[in-house]
Amino acid sequence: MTIQDSPATQIRAEGFPDLAGGQAGTSTRIENYVGFPTGISGTELTRKATLQARRFDAVLSSFHSAVELARGPEGLVRVDLDDGQHALARTVVVATGAHWRTLAADNVERFTDAGVYHAVMPTDAERCRDEDVIVVGGGNSAGQAAVHLSRAARSVRLIIRGERLAATMSHYLLERIESRPNIEIITETEVSAVHGNGRLEHADLRNGTDGNSERIAVSAVFVMIGADPCTDAVRMMLDLDEAGYITCGAGAAACEGPNRWPSTGRQPHLLETVWPGVFAAGDVRAGATKRVAGAVGDGALAVRFAHQVLEA
Ligand SMILES: Cc1cc2nc3c(=O)[nH]c(=O)nc-3n(C[C@H](O)[C@H](O)[C@H](O)COP(=O)(O)OP(=O)(O)OC[C@H]3O[C@@H](n4cnc5c(N)ncnc54)[C@H](O)[C@@H]3O)c2cc1C
């Protein structure tokens, strides 16, 4: 969560459980961020970002999490911290991100980002050329991933726990999947374990109806089972969409729920929530791209809008 005030800038990148760096810090290699043509490890990227923020006099604090957003005195926003202290600010940028749902299968931690992935990058299809891969999930992101990977992979098994894909995936994607001879849809099944010696080699598929397991050779498992936005601290004061992400911009303006945009004589800025002066940036906001570049771009935009609010 980023707290902005004027003239001094204060940033609290509260780290629970992963300290400054968030999801990006857990990625072994980020290959699609501008300026790093051969990729960069998440740890290195976030280390450099932290150094850069300090150079611009940002104050980083990683000891406490924000537990509540509340109305402070004189129109200020109050951010309550988990140690009983609070911070007051005229503008706040909520950048609390999301937690990707992880696969509940044996050995997943050993292979995370080294055979088990939570995102599909454009380069992944080529990386999986002539290999057998698995995509777990029944939503549109899983469908798009399966179609993308099938362009180069020898086989793509799309694993879902439910009986049918049609209930959870757009019709056009389903048609595309069904037209690809190298995509196999496996229903009522889950990945129960992953195995390998140094690299991912096998996955156990457990049938949900009879409980039988089958071990198959596989070089990559892409887990696309959604993410949970981190909004516990703000949900009482802001508007969230159906999936729990913070609405902002036009979404905030259109909100008719209990937390709605007040009659201020202006419309909310692109990343402004229903609370004037409170912005949402990165994965926590509705419609985010769920990419490092998108989160960084949101941050830059939110700061610009925050300055406009402060200068008004
Ligand atoms: C394994 C993995 C690999 C990825 N690989 C890539 C990739 O190669 N390329 C790419 O573009 N994207 C990748 N992504 C996605 C990318 O990391 C995210 O889109 C990006 O990190 C989002 O940034 P964010 O700042 O919005 O949120 P996050 O990175 O989720 O950061 C949010 C931060 O806020 C903290 N926080 C949460 N709640 C509170 C609270 N109440 N108080 C204080 N702090 C709080 C969290 O602990 C966290 O540190 C990957 C994601 C994962 C999980």
Ligand as a Chemical Component Dictionary entry (heavy atoms), coordinates in Angstrom:
data_LIG
# 
_chem_comp.id                   LIG 
_chem_comp.type                 NON-POLYMER 
_chem_comp.pdbx_formal_charge   0 
_chem_comp.three_letter_code    LIG 
# 
loop_
_chem_comp_atom.comp_id 
_chem_comp_atom.atom_id 
_chem_comp_atom.alt_atom_id 
_chem_comp_atom.type_symbol 
_chem_comp_atom.charge 
_chem_comp_atom.model_Cartn_x 
_chem_comp_atom.model_Cartn_y 
_chem_comp_atom.model_Cartn_z 
_chem_comp_atom.pdbx_ordinal 
LIG C1  C1  C 0 5.219  -16.793 -9.687  1  
LIG C2  C2  C 0 4.842  -15.551 -10.473 2  
LIG C3  C3  C 0 5.518  -15.249 -11.642 3  
LIG C4  C4  C 0 5.194  -14.093 -12.372 4  
LIG N1  N1  N 0 5.893  -13.834 -13.513 5  
LIG C5  C5  C 0 5.623  -12.705 -14.195 6  
LIG C6  C6  C 0 6.376  -12.382 -15.356 7  
LIG O1  O1  O 0 7.279  -13.110 -15.767 8  
LIG N2  N2  N 0 6.067  -11.233 -16.012 9  
LIG C7  C7  C 0 5.073  -10.387 -15.593 10 
LIG O2  O2  O 0 4.870  -9.341  -16.224 11 
LIG N3  N3  N 0 4.331  -10.680 -14.500 12 
LIG C8  C8  C 0 4.583  -11.808 -13.794 13 
LIG N4  N4  N 0 3.844  -12.105 -12.678 14 
LIG C9  C9  C 0 2.778  -11.168 -12.270 15 
LIG C10 C10 C 0 3.396  -9.925  -11.558 16 
LIG O3  O3  O 0 4.322  -10.342 -10.579 17 
LIG C11 C11 C 0 2.286  -9.091  -10.938 18 
LIG O4  O4  O 0 1.406  -8.680  -11.958 19 
LIG C12 C12 C 0 2.837  -7.845  -10.238 20 
LIG O5  O5  O 0 3.780  -8.206  -9.248  21 
LIG C13 C13 C 0 1.701  -7.051  -9.598  22 
LIG O6  O6  O 0 2.262  -6.041  -8.808  23 
LIG P1  P1  P 0 1.403  -5.334  -7.666  24 
LIG O7  O7  O 0 2.320  -4.336  -7.049  25 
LIG O8  O8  O 0 0.117  -4.870  -8.202  26 
LIG O9  O9  O 0 1.037  -6.472  -6.593  27 
LIG P2  P2  P 0 1.934  -7.505  -5.784  28 
LIG O10 O10 O 0 3.153  -7.875  -6.529  29 
LIG O11 O11 O 0 0.987  -8.586  -5.376  30 
LIG O12 O12 O 0 2.416  -6.678  -4.507  31 
LIG C14 C14 C 0 1.513  -6.280  -3.502  32 
LIG C15 C15 C 0 2.279  -6.068  -2.201  33 
LIG O13 O13 O 0 1.388  -5.515  -1.239  34 
LIG C16 C16 C 0 1.523  -6.239  -0.016  35 
LIG N5  N5  N 0 0.250  -6.171  0.722   36 
LIG C17 C17 C 0 -0.899 -6.853  0.499   37 
LIG N6  N6  N 0 -1.838 -6.496  1.399   38 
LIG C18 C18 C 0 -1.256 -5.568  2.197   39 
LIG C19 C19 C 0 -1.707 -4.827  3.343   40 
LIG N7  N7  N 0 -2.941 -4.945  3.844   41 
LIG N8  N8  N 0 -0.841 -3.974  3.932   42 
LIG C20 C20 C 0 0.403  -3.818  3.445   43 
LIG N9  N9  N 0 0.887  -4.482  2.384   44 
LIG C21 C21 C 0 0.063  -5.351  1.771   45 
LIG C22 C22 C 0 1.882  -7.657  -0.449  46 
LIG O14 O14 O 0 2.502  -8.370  0.610   47 
LIG C23 C23 C 0 2.838  -7.357  -1.595  48 
LIG O15 O15 O 0 4.140  -7.130  -1.117  49 
LIG C24 C24 C 0 4.154  -13.237 -11.930 50 
LIG C25 C25 C 0 3.457  -13.545 -10.750 51 
LIG C26 C26 C 0 3.792  -14.688 -10.023 52 
LIG C27 C27 C 0 3.032  -15.003 -8.749  53 
# 
loop_
_chem_comp_bond.comp_id 
_chem_comp_bond.atom_id_1 
_chem_comp_bond.atom_id_2 
_chem_comp_bond.value_order 
_chem_comp_bond.pdbx_ordinal 
LIG C1  C2  SING 1  
LIG C2  C3  SING 2  
LIG C2  C26 DOUB 3  
LIG C3  C4  DOUB 4  
LIG C4  N1  SING 5  
LIG C4  C24 SING 6  
LIG N1  C5  DOUB 7  
LIG C5  C6  SING 8  
LIG C5  C8  SING 9  
LIG C6  O1  DOUB 10 
LIG C6  N2  SING 11 
LIG N2  C7  SING 12 
LIG C7  O2  DOUB 13 
LIG C7  N3  SING 14 
LIG N3  C8  DOUB 15 
LIG C8  N4  SING 16 
LIG N4  C9  SING 17 
LIG N4  C24 SING 18 
LIG C9  C10 SING 19 
LIG C10 O3  SING 20 
LIG C10 C11 SING 21 
LIG C11 O4  SING 22 
LIG C11 C12 SING 23 
LIG C12 O5  SING 24 
LIG C12 C13 SING 25 
LIG C13 O6  SING 26 
LIG O6  P1  SING 27 
LIG P1  O7  DOUB 28 
LIG P1  O8  SING 29 
LIG P1  O9  SING 30 
LIG O9  P2  SING 31 
LIG P2  O10 DOUB 32 
LIG P2  O11 SING 33 
LIG P2  O12 SING 34 
LIG O12 C14 SING 35 
LIG C14 C15 SING 36 
LIG C15 O13 SING 37 
LIG C15 C23 SING 38 
LIG O13 C16 SING 39 
LIG C16 N5  SING 40 
LIG C16 C22 SING 41 
LIG N5  C17 SING 42 
LIG N5  C21 SING 43 
LIG C17 N6  DOUB 44 
LIG N6  C18 SING 45 
LIG C18 C19 SING 46 
LIG C18 C21 DOUB 47 
LIG C19 N7  SING 48 
LIG C19 N8  DOUB 49 
LIG N8  C20 SING 50 
LIG C20 N9  DOUB 51 
LIG N9  C21 SING 52 
LIG C22 O14 SING 53 
LIG C22 C23 SING 54 
LIG C23 O15 SING 55 
LIG C24 C25 DOUB 56 
LIG C25 C26 SING 57 
LIG C26 C27 SING 58 
# 
